[in-house]
Amino acid sequence: MTCYDKEREFVRDKSHEPISFKFKLIHEAFANMINNQLREDDMTFSQMMVMLILWERRDQRVTQKDISEALHIKHPTTIGLLKRLEEKEMVKIVVDPDNRKYRNIAITDKGEAFIEKNKERRHKMNAVLTDGMSEENVEKLRTLLDHVIDNMARMNTGDDNS
């Protein structure tokens, strides 16, 4: 693959570059692609992730803290995301009647319509990401990526046994 920076063209040395660099390239390309697609809906990738959590848990009570933990983001970031989603009428935020210090978050009908609209987009994205891979290799990839995620979680919590 030929890469470009502001001043020169260079060829990646795929067999020797750090694995972390590969993840960086994947993340940047994915975030750029998905944000470009979501721009037409006036949404961001982070906002979509909040919407997916709410949609998946639509039959459960979901708090701001639940969203922060699920997305591994700080509380102020969650508050900002939810405020913007509430302004777009994608979510409804209500004080928890059982504990007034908690805010329950629910997806609105408009939010559910957004999720339904984007299901096909997610399927196409997965197809692009796994193009040319057998189902067996896709399952291996999922397993390996989950393993990396678990390793990172251990490292971030200081529970690194290496």
OpenMM code with the backbone's topology and positions (N, CA, C; nanometers):
from openmm import Vec3, app, unit

residues = "MET THR CYS TYR ASP LYS GLU ARG GLU PHE VAL ARG ASP LYS SER HIS GLU PRO ILE SER PHE LYS PHE LYS LEU ILE HIS GLU ALA PHE ALA ASN MET ILE ASN ASN GLN LEU ARG GLU ASP ASP MET THR PHE SER GLN MET MET VAL MET LEU ILE LEU TRP GLU ARG ARG ASP GLN ARG VAL THR GLN LYS ASP ILE SER GLU ALA LEU HIS ILE LYS HIS PRO THR THR ILE GLY LEU LEU LYS ARG LEU GLU GLU LYS GLU MET VAL LYS ILE VAL VAL ASP PRO ASP ASN ARG LYS TYR ARG ASN ILE ALA ILE THR ASP LYS GLY GLU ALA PHE ILE GLU LYS ASN LYS GLU ARG ARG HIS LYS MET ASN ALA VAL LEU THR ASP GLY MET SER GLU GLU ASN VAL GLU LYS LEU ARG THR LEU LEU ASP HIS VAL ILE ASP ASN MET ALA ARG MET ASN THR GLY ASP ASP ASN SER".split()
positions = [
    Vec3(0.0855, -0.1178, 0.0000),
    Vec3(0.0000, 0.0000, 0.0000),
    Vec3(0.0893, 0.1230, 0.0000),
    Vec3(0.0587, 0.2161, -0.0819),
    Vec3(0.1315, 0.3416, -0.0858),
    Vec3(0.0593, 0.4415, 0.0031),
    Vec3(0.1355, 0.5059, 0.0908),
    Vec3(0.0804, 0.6058, 0.1810),
    Vec3(0.1406, 0.7413, 0.1460),
    Vec3(0.0726, 0.8441, 0.1869),
    Vec3(0.1192, 0.9795, 0.1586),
    Vec3(0.1160, 1.0608, 0.2863),
    Vec3(0.2176, 1.1414, 0.3068),
    Vec3(0.2081, 1.2456, 0.4068),
    Vec3(0.2184, 1.3777, 0.3318),
    Vec3(0.2337, 1.4864, 0.4002),
    Vec3(0.2279, 1.6171, 0.3337),
    Vec3(0.3428, 1.6391, 0.2357),
    Vec3(0.4549, 1.5702, 0.2576),
    Vec3(0.5727, 1.6009, 0.1777),
    Vec3(0.6184, 1.4889, 0.0866),
    Vec3(0.5767, 1.3631, 0.1156),
    Vec3(0.6339, 1.2549, 0.0364),
    Vec3(0.5399, 1.1353, 0.0278),
    Vec3(0.5744, 1.0471, -0.0604),
    Vec3(0.5035, 0.9216, -0.0791),
    Vec3(0.5930, 0.8123, -0.0202),
    Vec3(0.5327, 0.7144, 0.0450),
    Vec3(0.6121, 0.6045, 0.0975),
    Vec3(0.5319, 0.4758, 0.0920),
    Vec3(0.6036, 0.3644, 0.0899),
    Vec3(0.5401, 0.2327, 0.0859),
    Vec3(0.5490, 0.1727, 0.2249),
    Vec3(0.4360, 0.1213, 0.2727),
    Vec3(0.4336, 0.0584, 0.4051),
    Vec3(0.5100, -0.0724, 0.4019),
    Vec3(0.5846, -0.0987, 0.5064),
    Vec3(0.6508, -0.2270, 0.5264),
    Vec3(0.5596, -0.3105, 0.6160),
    Vec3(0.4600, -0.3749, 0.5540),
    Vec3(0.3533, -0.4421, 0.6277),
    Vec3(0.4026, -0.5515, 0.7221),
    Vec3(0.5097, -0.6182, 0.6861),
    Vec3(0.5550, -0.7297, 0.7693),
    Vec3(0.6332, -0.6850, 0.8920),
    Vec3(0.6745, -0.5587, 0.8966),
    Vec3(0.7548, -0.5132, 1.0097),
    Vec3(0.6932, -0.3978, 1.0894),
    Vec3(0.5852, -0.3400, 1.0388),
    Vec3(0.5281, -0.2279, 1.1120),
    Vec3(0.4591, -0.2787, 1.2388),
    Vec3(0.4577, -0.1984, 1.3439),
    Vec3(0.3945, -0.2404, 1.4692),
    Vec3(0.2455, -0.2695, 1.4499),
    Vec3(0.1968, -0.3679, 1.5216),
    Vec3(0.0545, -0.4017, 1.5157),
    Vec3(-0.0289, -0.2814, 1.5576),
    Vec3(0.0196, -0.2067, 1.6555),
    Vec3(-0.0547, -0.0884, 1.7005),
    Vec3(-0.0729, 0.0119, 1.5868),
    Vec3(0.0249, 0.0226, 1.4978),
    Vec3(0.0132, 0.1119, 1.3827),
    Vec3(-0.0973, 0.0636, 1.2888),
    Vec3(-0.1086, -0.0683, 1.2736),
    Vec3(-0.2159, -0.1238, 1.1902),
    Vec3(-0.3532, -0.0871, 1.2477),
    Vec3(-0.3657, -0.0973, 1.3798),
    Vec3(-0.4915, -0.0588, 1.4436),
    Vec3(-0.5195, 0.0895, 1.4236),
    Vec3(-0.4164, 0.1718, 1.4302),
    Vec3(-0.4327, 0.3153, 1.4079),
    Vec3(-0.4848, 0.3412, 1.2665),
    Vec3(-0.4263, 0.2760, 1.1676),
    Vec3(-0.4710, 0.2940, 1.0293),
    Vec3(-0.6157, 0.2485, 1.0115),
    Vec3(-0.6483, 0.1351, 1.0694),
    Vec3(-0.7854, 0.0829, 1.0599),
    Vec3(-0.8821, 0.1811, 1.1250),
    Vec3(-0.8492, 0.2255, 1.2449),
    Vec3(-0.9370, 0.3173, 1.3175),
    Vec3(-0.9602, 0.4465, 1.2385),
    Vec3(-0.8524, 0.5054, 1.1892),
    Vec3(-0.8655, 0.6313, 1.1166),
    Vec3(-0.9486, 0.6145, 0.9888),
    Vec3(-0.9233, 0.5084, 0.9149),
    Vec3(-0.9984, 0.4853, 0.7907),
    Vec3(-1.1459, 0.4584, 0.8209),
    Vec3(-1.1717, 0.3767, 0.9231),
    Vec3(-1.3087, 0.3431, 0.9595),
    Vec3(-1.3836, 0.4666, 1.0080),
    Vec3(-1.3231, 0.5415, 1.0997),
    Vec3(-1.3895, 0.6603, 1.1542),
    Vec3(-1.4173, 0.7617, 1.0446),
    Vec3(-1.3225, 0.7801, 0.9544),
    Vec3(-1.3412, 0.8742, 0.8445),
    Vec3(-1.4559, 0.8289, 0.7537),
    Vec3(-1.4586, 0.7009, 0.7196),
    Vec3(-1.5618, 0.6483, 0.6305),
    Vec3(-1.7005, 0.6595, 0.6951),
    Vec3(-1.7111, 0.6181, 0.8199),
    Vec3(-1.8427, 0.6184, 0.8846),
    Vec3(-1.8899, 0.7613, 0.9118),
    Vec3(-1.7970, 0.8489, 0.9510),
    Vec3(-1.8376, 0.9883, 0.9738),
    Vec3(-1.8836, 1.0548, 0.8458),
    Vec3(-1.8198, 1.0230, 0.7324),
    Vec3(-1.8657, 1.0770, 0.6044),
    Vec3(-2.0069, 1.0290, 0.5724),
    Vec3(-2.0343, 0.9022, 0.6007),
    Vec3(-2.1688, 0.8487, 0.5754),
    Vec3(-2.2721, 0.9109, 0.6686),
    Vec3(-2.2339, 0.9299, 0.7935),
    Vec3(-2.3280, 0.9820, 0.8925),
    Vec3(-2.3527, 1.1323, 0.8785),
    Vec3(-2.2629, 1.1997, 0.8114),
    Vec3(-2.2753, 1.3449, 0.7960),
    Vec3(-2.4094, 1.3822, 0.7331),
    Vec3(-2.4578, 1.2985, 0.6407),
    Vec3(-2.5868, 1.3287, 0.5764),
    Vec3(-2.7023, 1.3236, 0.6760),
    Vec3(-2.6830, 1.2519, 0.7874),
    Vec3(-2.7852, 1.2443, 0.8930),
    Vec3(-2.7566, 1.3416, 1.0070),
    Vec3(-2.6534, 1.4252, 0.9914),
    Vec3(-2.6103, 1.5175, 1.0969),
    Vec3(-2.5800, 1.4408, 1.2260),
    Vec3(-2.5105, 1.3279, 1.2095),
    Vec3(-2.4724, 1.2448, 1.3235),
    Vec3(-2.3229, 1.2163, 1.3163),
    Vec3(-2.2668, 1.1745, 1.4303),
    Vec3(-2.1269, 1.1330, 1.4354),
    Vec3(-2.1213, 0.9861, 1.4747),
    Vec3(-2.0029, 0.9270, 1.4587),
    Vec3(-1.9844, 0.7876, 1.4963),
    Vec3(-2.0140, 0.7673, 1.6447),
    Vec3(-1.9654, 0.8580, 1.7296),
    Vec3(-1.9894, 0.8459, 1.8736),
    Vec3(-2.1386, 0.8519, 1.9054),
    Vec3(-2.2095, 0.9425, 1.8389),
    Vec3(-2.3539, 0.9510, 1.8610),
    Vec3(-2.4231, 0.8230, 1.8153),
    Vec3(-2.3777, 0.7677, 1.7021),
    Vec3(-2.4370, 0.6432, 1.6542),
    Vec3(-2.4134, 0.5302, 1.7549),
    Vec3(-2.2958, 0.5259, 1.8153),
    Vec3(-2.2672, 0.4207, 1.9134),
    Vec3(-2.3615, 0.4311, 2.0336),
    Vec3(-2.3890, 0.5526, 2.0780),
    Vec3(-2.4861, 0.5711, 2.1868),
    Vec3(-2.6221, 0.5194, 2.1424),
    Vec3(-2.6617, 0.5533, 2.0210),
    Vec3(-2.7921, 0.5099, 1.9704),
    Vec3(-2.8011, 0.3572, 1.9637),
    Vec3(-2.6917, 0.2931, 1.9218),
    Vec3(-2.6919, 0.1461, 1.9136),
    Vec3(-2.7083, 0.0828, 2.0515),
    Vec3(-2.6413, 0.1387, 2.1506),
    Vec3(-2.6557, 0.0865, 2.2877),
    Vec3(-2.7996, 0.1007, 2.3335),
    Vec3(-2.8580, 0.2180, 2.3107),
    Vec3(-2.9968, 0.2396, 2.3531),
    Vec3(-3.0928, 0.1486, 2.2781),
    Vec3(-3.0673, 0.1268, 2.1499),
    Vec3(-3.1548, 0.0393, 2.0722),
    Vec3(-3.1433, -0.1053, 2.1198),
    Vec3(-3.0200, -0.1505, 2.1445),
    Vec3(-2.9999, -0.2878, 2.1907),
    Vec3(-3.0611, -0.3102, 2.3283),
    Vec3(-3.0673, -0.2068, 2.4093),
    Vec3(-3.1193, -0.2168, 2.5465),
    Vec3(-3.2530, -0.1457, 2.5617),
    Vec3(-3.3267, -0.1342, 2.4531),
    Vec3(-3.4495, -0.0551, 2.4550),
    Vec3(-3.5549, -0.1066, 2.5525),
    Vec3(-3.5447, -0.2310, 2.5948),
    Vec3(-3.6405, -0.2861, 2.6901),
    Vec3(-3.5864, -0.2846, 2.8330),
    Vec3(-3.4746, -0.2131, 2.8525),
    Vec3(-3.4114, -0.2055, 2.9844),
    Vec3(-3.3964, -0.0602, 3.0269),
    Vec3(-3.3729, -0.0403, 3.1552),
    Vec3(-3.3413, 0.0933, 3.2046),
    Vec3(-3.1939, 0.1194, 3.1742),
    Vec3(-3.1656, 0.2315, 3.1086),
    Vec3(-3.0286, 0.2678, 3.0729),
    Vec3(-2.9992, 0.4059, 3.1310),
    Vec3(-2.8889, 0.4151, 3.2057),
    Vec3(-2.8491, 0.5416, 3.2658),
    Vec3(-2.7296, 0.6007, 3.1911),
    Vec3(-2.6979, 0.7265, 3.2228),
    Vec3(-2.5790, 0.7893, 3.1661),
    Vec3(-2.4551, 0.7067, 3.2014),
    Vec3(-2.4502, 0.6573, 3.3233),
    Vec3(-2.3359, 0.5774, 3.3680),
    Vec3(-2.3237, 0.4495, 3.2844),
    Vec3(-2.4355, 0.3853, 3.2527),
    Vec3(-2.4334, 0.2650, 3.1695),
    Vec3(-2.3696, 0.2944, 3.0339),
    Vec3(-2.4054, 0.4077, 2.9754),
    Vec3(-2.3523, 0.4452, 2.8445),
    Vec3(-2.2020, 0.4738, 2.8549),
    Vec3(-2.1625, 0.5477, 2.9577),
    Vec3(-2.0201, 0.5773, 2.9788),
    Vec3(-1.9392, 0.4490, 2.9891),
    Vec3(-1.9886, 0.3545, 3.0671),
    Vec3(-1.9166, 0.2278, 3.0865),
    Vec3(-1.9138, 0.1453, 2.9581),
    Vec3(-2.0248, 0.1403, 2.8881),
    Vec3(-2.0312, 0.0593, 2.7661),
    Vec3(-1.9370, 0.1125, 2.6584),
    Vec3(-1.9231, 0.2439, 2.6502),
    Vec3(-1.8399, 0.3049, 2.5462),
    Vec3(-1.6992, 0.3405, 2.5947),
    Vec3(-1.6739, 0.3163, 2.7239),
    Vec3(-1.5425, 0.3475, 2.7822),
    Vec3(-1.5078, 0.4945, 2.7641),
    Vec3(-1.6054, 0.5800, 2.7969),
    Vec3(-1.5835, 0.7244, 2.7872),
    Vec3(-1.6150, 0.7890, 2.9214),
    Vec3(-1.5634, 0.9092, 2.9397),
    Vec3(-1.5827, 0.9833, 3.0643),
    Vec3(-1.7237, 1.0409, 3.0715),
    Vec3(-1.7698, 1.0630, 3.1943),
    Vec3(-1.9042, 1.1141, 3.2197),
    Vec3(-1.9326, 1.2454, 3.1455),
    Vec3(-1.8424, 1.3449, 3.1487),
    Vec3(-1.8712, 1.4696, 3.0752),
    Vec3(-1.8889, 1.4479, 2.9245),
    Vec3(-1.8138, 1.3540, 2.8681),
    Vec3(-1.8285, 1.3232, 2.7256),
    Vec3(-1.9669, 1.2656, 2.6987),
    Vec3(-2.0101, 1.1769, 2.7865),
    Vec3(-2.1436, 1.1165, 2.7733),
    Vec3(-2.2516, 1.2234, 2.7811),
    Vec3(-2.2382, 1.3139, 2.8758),
    Vec3(-2.3373, 1.4208, 2.8914),
    Vec3(-2.3466, 1.5030, 2.7628),
    Vec3(-2.2313, 1.5369, 2.7032),
    Vec3(-2.2311, 1.6147, 2.5789),
    Vec3(-2.2977, 1.5400, 2.4643),
    Vec3(-2.2661, 1.4111, 2.4517),
    Vec3(-2.3277, 1.3301, 2.3459),
    Vec3(-2.4790, 1.3242, 2.3631),
    Vec3(-2.5229, 1.2996, 2.4867),
    Vec3(-2.6660, 1.2879, 2.5131),
    Vec3(-2.7386, 1.4210, 2.4915),
    Vec3(-2.6737, 1.5304, 2.5290),
    Vec3(-2.7351, 1.6623, 2.5079),
    Vec3(-2.7590, 1.6859, 2.3596),
    Vec3(-2.6580, 1.6548, 2.2770),
    Vec3(-2.6741, 1.6750, 2.1326),
    Vec3(-2.7802, 1.5816, 2.0754),
    Vec3(-2.7844, 1.4574, 2.1233),
    Vec3(-2.8856, 1.3630, 2.0745),
    Vec3(-3.0259, 1.4039, 2.1187),
    Vec3(-3.0368, 1.4606, 2.2375),
    Vec3(-3.1674, 1.5080, 2.2841),
    Vec3(-3.2127, 1.6271, 2.1997),
    Vec3(-3.1192, 1.7172, 2.1648),
    Vec3(-3.1525, 1.8307, 2.0780),
    Vec3(-3.2017, 1.7836, 1.9414),
    Vec3(-3.1495, 1.6703, 1.8949),
    Vec3(-3.1897, 1.6137, 1.7656),
    Vec3(-3.3145, 1.5261, 1.7787),
    Vec3(-3.3689, 1.5169, 1.8999),
    Vec3(-3.4882, 1.4382, 1.9307),
    Vec3(-3.4689, 1.2893, 1.9049),
    Vec3(-3.3446, 1.2428, 1.9216),
    Vec3(-3.3134, 1.1005, 1.9043),
    Vec3(-3.3280, 1.0243, 2.0366),
    Vec3(-3.3102, 1.0957, 2.1491),
    Vec3(-3.3212, 1.0337, 2.2808),
    Vec3(-3.4064, 1.1207, 2.3716),
    Vec3(-3.4544, 1.0570, 2.4764),
    Vec3(-3.5300, 1.1267, 2.5801),
    Vec3(-3.4576, 1.0999, 2.7117),
    Vec3(-3.4322, 1.2060, 2.7884),
    Vec3(-3.3622, 1.1941, 2.9161),
    Vec3(-3.4603, 1.2310, 3.0263),
    Vec3(-3.4785, 1.1389, 3.1215),
    Vec3(-3.5705, 1.1644, 3.2330),
    Vec3(-3.5027, 1.1290, 3.3650),
    Vec3(-3.5406, 1.2007, 3.4688),
    Vec3(-3.4881, 1.1722, 3.6024),
    Vec3(-3.5456, 1.0389, 3.6484),
    Vec3(-3.4581, 0.9548, 3.7045),
    Vec3(-3.5012, 0.8246, 3.7555),
    Vec3(-3.5912, 0.8463, 3.8767),
    Vec3(-3.7151, 0.7970, 3.8729),
    Vec3(-3.8064, 0.8191, 3.9858),
    Vec3(-3.7608, 0.7491, 4.1140),
    Vec3(-3.6822, 0.6421, 4.1011),
    Vec3(-3.6358, 0.5688, 4.2182),
    Vec3(-3.5107, 0.6296, 4.2807),
    Vec3(-3.4328, 0.7024, 4.2003),
    Vec3(-3.3106, 0.7632, 4.2502),
    Vec3(-3.2864, 0.8902, 4.1688),
    Vec3(-3.3207, 1.0039, 4.2258),
    Vec3(-3.3212, 1.1314, 4.1524),
    Vec3(-3.1839, 1.1752, 4.1032),
    Vec3(-3.0762, 1.1136, 4.1536),
    Vec3(-2.9435, 1.1525, 4.1039),
    Vec3(-2.9101, 1.0842, 3.9708),
    Vec3(-2.9904, 0.9875, 3.9286),
    Vec3(-2.9684, 0.9185, 3.8011),
    Vec3(-3.0610, 0.9730, 3.6937),
    Vec3(-3.0112, 0.9686, 3.5711),
    Vec3(-3.0900, 1.0056, 3.4542),
    Vec3(-3.1066, 0.8818, 3.3676),
    Vec3(-3.2305, 0.8486, 3.3355),
    Vec3(-3.2579, 0.7366, 3.2462),
    Vec3(-3.2666, 0.7888, 3.1035),
    Vec3(-3.2090, 0.7109, 3.0126),
    Vec3(-3.2034, 0.7511, 2.8725),
    Vec3(-3.2837, 0.6510, 2.7911),
    Vec3(-3.3697, 0.7014, 2.7040),
    Vec3(-3.4500, 0.6135, 2.6188),
    Vec3(-3.4411, 0.6620, 2.4748),
    Vec3(-3.4426, 0.5681, 2.3843),
    Vec3(-3.4429, 0.6010, 2.2420),
    Vec3(-3.5846, 0.6431, 2.2023),
    Vec3(-3.5943, 0.7441, 2.1188),
    Vec3(-3.7252, 0.7922, 2.0723),
    Vec3(-3.7619, 0.7190, 1.9430),
    Vec3(-3.8833, 0.7438, 1.8965),
    Vec3(-3.9252, 0.6866, 1.7680),
    Vec3(-3.8341, 0.7351, 1.6555),
    Vec3(-3.7962, 0.8619, 1.6602),
    Vec3(-3.7057, 0.9163, 1.5597),
    Vec3(-3.5700, 0.8447, 1.5676),
    Vec3(-3.5244, 0.8168, 1.6879),
    Vec3(-3.3989, 0.7448, 1.7060),
    Vec3(-3.4071, 0.6030, 1.6524),
    Vec3(-3.5191, 0.5362, 1.6774),
    Vec3(-3.5368, 0.4005, 1.6259),
    Vec3(-3.5408, 0.4006, 1.4731),
    Vec3(-3.6021, 0.5013, 1.4153),
    Vec3(-3.6060, 0.5115, 1.2684),
    Vec3(-3.4639, 0.5293, 1.2130),
    Vec3(-3.3820, 0.6072, 1.2815),
    Vec3(-3.2422, 0.6256, 1.2407),
    Vec3(-3.1680, 0.4919, 1.2425),
    Vec3(-3.1868, 0.4141, 1.3498),
    Vec3(-3.1201, 0.2833, 1.3613),
    Vec3(-3.1650, 0.1921, 1.2484),
    Vec3(-3.2940, 0.1854, 1.2233),
    Vec3(-3.3454, 0.0997, 1.1161),
    Vec3(-3.2859, 0.1400, 0.9810),
    Vec3(-3.2792, 0.2689, 0.9568),
    Vec3(-3.2237, 0.3201, 0.8313),
    Vec3(-3.0779, 0.2784, 0.8158),
    Vec3(-3.0055, 0.2725, 0.9252),
    Vec3(-2.8625, 0.2460, 0.9190),
    Vec3(-2.8242, 0.0988, 0.9318),
    Vec3(-2.9222, 0.0108, 0.9497),
    Vec3(-2.8905, -0.1329, 0.9559),
    Vec3(-2.8229, -0.1805, 0.8277),
    Vec3(-2.8765, -0.1417, 0.7152),
    Vec3(-2.8194, -0.1828, 0.5863),
    Vec3(-2.6781, -0.1276, 0.5706),
    Vec3(-2.6574, -0.0056, 0.6146),
    Vec3(-2.5245, 0.0566, 0.6084),
    Vec3(-2.4233, -0.0262, 0.6913),
    Vec3(-2.4657, -0.0715, 0.8084),
    Vec3(-2.3763, -0.1525, 0.8931),
    Vec3(-2.3456, -0.2868, 0.8270),
    Vec3(-2.4443, -0.3473, 0.7635),
    Vec3(-2.4209, -0.4745, 0.6948),
    Vec3(-2.3220, -0.4565, 0.5799),
    Vec3(-2.3390, -0.3477, 0.5045),
    Vec3(-2.2465, -0.3198, 0.3947),
    Vec3(-2.1057, -0.2939, 0.4469),
    Vec3(-2.0967, -0.2232, 0.5591),
    Vec3(-1.9667, -0.1934, 0.6191),
    Vec3(-1.8961, -0.3233, 0.6593),
    Vec3(-1.9680, -0.4135, 0.7229),
    Vec3(-1.9089, -0.5415, 0.7608),
    Vec3(-1.8638, -0.6188, 0.6374),
    Vec3(-1.9428, -0.6119, 0.5313),
    Vec3(-1.9055, -0.6808, 0.4079),
    Vec3(-1.7767, -0.6233, 0.3499),
    Vec3(-1.7629, -0.4923, 0.3534),
    Vec3(-1.6403, -0.4285, 0.3036),
    Vec3(-1.5212, -0.4687, 0.3899),
    Vec3(-1.5394, -0.4650, 0.5210),
    Vec3(-1.4290, -0.4958, 0.6124),
    Vec3(-1.3810, -0.6400, 0.6005),
    Vec3(-1.4698, -0.7292, 0.5626),
    Vec3(-1.4329, -0.8716, 0.5579),
    Vec3(-1.4295, -0.9266, 0.4158),
    Vec3(-1.4284, -0.8382, 0.3176),
    Vec3(-1.4258, -0.8803, 0.1780),
    Vec3(-1.3061, -0.9718, 0.1519),
    Vec3(-1.3310, -1.0840, 0.0871),
    Vec3(-1.2246, -1.1785, 0.0541),
    Vec3(-1.1897, -1.2743, 0.1654),
    Vec3(-1.2594, -1.2664, 0.2785),
    Vec3(-1.2333, -1.3564, 0.3919),
    Vec3(-1.3398, -1.4652, 0.3961),
    Vec3(-1.2970, -1.5853, 0.4288),
    Vec3(-1.3935, -1.6938, 0.4487),
    Vec3(-1.4663, -1.6697, 0.5810),
    Vec3(-1.5807, -1.7368, 0.5988),
    Vec3(-1.6529, -1.7242, 0.7256),
    Vec3(-1.5655, -1.7707, 0.8414),
    Vec3(-1.4859, -1.8736, 0.8162),
    Vec3(-1.3946, -1.9229, 0.9200),
    Vec3(-1.2937, -1.8146, 0.9587),
    Vec3(-1.2396, -1.7446, 0.8596),
    Vec3(-1.1436, -1.6381, 0.8890),
    Vec3(-1.2096, -1.5194, 0.9581),
    Vec3(-1.3341, -1.4896, 0.9222),
    Vec3(-1.4066, -1.3815, 0.9890),
    Vec3(-1.4251, -1.4165, 1.1367),
    Vec3(-1.4615, -1.5407, 1.1650),
    Vec3(-1.4767, -1.5834, 1.3050),
    Vec3(-1.3424, -1.5786, 1.3783),
    Vec3(-1.2351, -1.6197, 1.3122),
    Vec3(-1.1012, -1.6088, 1.3725),
    Vec3(-1.0671, -1.4634, 1.4005),
    Vec3(-1.0990, -1.3767, 1.3043),
    Vec3(-1.0728, -1.2345, 1.3227),
    Vec3(-1.1484, -1.1815, 1.4445),
    Vec3(-1.2758, -1.2169, 1.4560),
    Vec3(-1.3546, -1.1738, 1.5720),
    Vec3(-1.2900, -1.2210, 1.7022),
    Vec3(-1.2481, -1.3459, 1.7055),
    Vec3(-1.1845, -1.4020, 1.8247),
    Vec3(-1.0542, -1.3294, 1.8572),
    Vec3(-0.9728, -1.3069, 1.7553),
    Vec3(-0.8452, -1.2387, 1.7765),
    Vec3(-0.8664, -1.0936, 1.8211),
    Vec3(-0.9605, -1.0258, 1.7602),
    Vec3(-0.9872, -0.8873, 1.8002),
    Vec3(-1.0399, -0.8812, 1.9434),
    Vec3(-1.1281, -0.9742, 1.9802),
    Vec3(-1.1762, -0.9790, 2.1186),
    Vec3(-1.0599, -1.0041, 2.2151),
    Vec3(-0.9672, -1.0876, 2.1744),
    Vec3(-0.8503, -1.1160, 2.2575),
    Vec3(-0.7669, -0.9887, 2.2765),
    Vec3(-0.7470, -0.9135, 2.1692),
    Vec3(-0.6726, -0.7875, 2.1784),
    Vec3(-0.7462, -0.6895, 2.2695),
    Vec3(-0.8774, -0.6808, 2.2550),
    Vec3(-0.9580, -0.5914, 2.3398),
    Vec3(-0.9428, -0.6310, 2.4860),
    Vec3(-0.9500, -0.7605, 2.5152),
    Vec3(-0.9316, -0.8083, 2.6529),
    Vec3(-0.7921, -0.7749, 2.7049),
    Vec3(-0.6912, -0.7929, 2.6199),
    Vec3(-0.5541, -0.7595, 2.6605),
    Vec3(-0.5420, -0.6111, 2.6931),
    Vec3(-0.6021, -0.5278, 2.6097),
    Vec3(-0.5966, -0.3833, 2.6333),
    Vec3(-0.6695, -0.3462, 2.7628),
    Vec3(-0.7820, -0.4100, 2.7875),
    Vec3(-0.8570, -0.3828, 2.9106),
    Vec3(-0.7729, -0.4183, 3.0326),
    Vec3(-0.7058, -0.5335, 3.0273),
    Vec3(-0.6187, -0.5731, 3.1394),
    Vec3(-0.5052, -0.4734, 3.1570),
    Vec3(-0.4469, -0.4311, 3.0471),
    Vec3(-0.3370, -0.3364, 3.0537),
    Vec3(-0.3842, -0.2031, 3.1110),
    Vec3(-0.5028, -0.1592, 3.0710),
    Vec3(-0.5555, -0.0308, 3.1176),
    Vec3(-0.5985, -0.0338, 3.2632),
    Vec3(-0.6293, -0.1530, 3.3153),
    Vec3(-0.6705, -0.1619, 3.4566),
    Vec3(-0.5522, -0.1987, 3.5457),
    Vec3(-0.4352, -0.2160, 3.4863),
    Vec3(-0.3171, -0.2513, 3.5649),
    Vec3(-0.3106, -0.3970, 3.6011),
    Vec3(-0.3960, -0.4784, 3.5398),
    Vec3(-0.4002, -0.6219, 3.5668),
    Vec3(-0.3223, -0.6973, 3.4611),
    Vec3(-0.2107, -0.6406, 3.4187),
    Vec3(-0.1286, -0.6988, 3.3123),
    Vec3(-0.0374, -0.8048, 3.3735),
    Vec3(-0.0517, -0.9270, 3.3288),
    Vec3(0.0269, -1.0387, 3.3839),
    Vec3(0.1535, -1.0660, 3.3055),
    Vec3(0.1918, -0.9757, 3.2174),
    Vec3(0.3104, -1.0035, 3.1363),
    Vec3(0.4358, -0.9503, 3.2006),
] * unit.nanometer
topology = app.Topology()
chain = topology.addChain("A")
for resn in residues:
    res = topology.addResidue(resn, chain)
    for name in ("N", "CA", "C"):
        topology.addAtom(name, app.Element.getBySymbol(name[0]), res)
